[in-house]
């Protein structure tokens, strides 16, 4: 199992929901953190909490729909002078639910793709070369199992595109200690999932992070978090490596 103590993880959407819970989960295991939200004020609480657990942590801000803002954030991270070992592209946006889906505006697609596909791709392309050069790294992209709902076409299409990028890019590092995989927290009662979702946010732990801890040199996998609900981290890693194969 991959050891995270003393290493650095970058988490987008870390101020709330699954990103917040994942940040605490990693901090409890000694992982230092760089936490992204739209505003530095949003991460003040989680920053204090993870530092209280004894790890180093920084906050960065970016509006992920603004690609210039994403570029600036990546420069801000570089200037921290730390080596990013793990990237968790957790942030996402469900733009709207269109009952009259034949009237879906094009902005549902353009905004969804900027936040859910292009920004994560930019982040991957930024950190992946260094991981390859060092011979170590993990990238975990948060997708969605949503399907057969044209009411959410922009969101589901942008996540499908993220899946495609992840699987294709993962093929370039397959068999190495740089691993790129997908996670899906399931339908949870978060700000994105809404109050009527069947799963508590805590059910996504440890599954939302298991792709950081696997150590079998396999990429391109869909590691749905609900497959690991109620397990210890050790049990989840063992199951992920035993039951979830790469698609190549």
Buried (B, 14 or more C-beta within 10 A) or exposed (E): BBEBEEBBBBBBBBBBBBBBBBBBBBBEBBBBBBBBBBEBEBBEEBBEBBBEBEBBBBBBBBBBBBBEBBEBBBEBBEEBEBEBBBBBBBBBBBBBEBEEEEEBEEEBBBBBBBBBBBBBBBBBEBBBEBBBEEEBBBBBBBBBEBEEEEBBBBBBBBBBBBBEBBBEBBBEBBEBBBBBBBBBBBBBBBEBBEEEBEBEBEBBBBBBBBBBBBBBEBBBBBBBBBBBBEBEBEEBBBBBBEEBEBEE
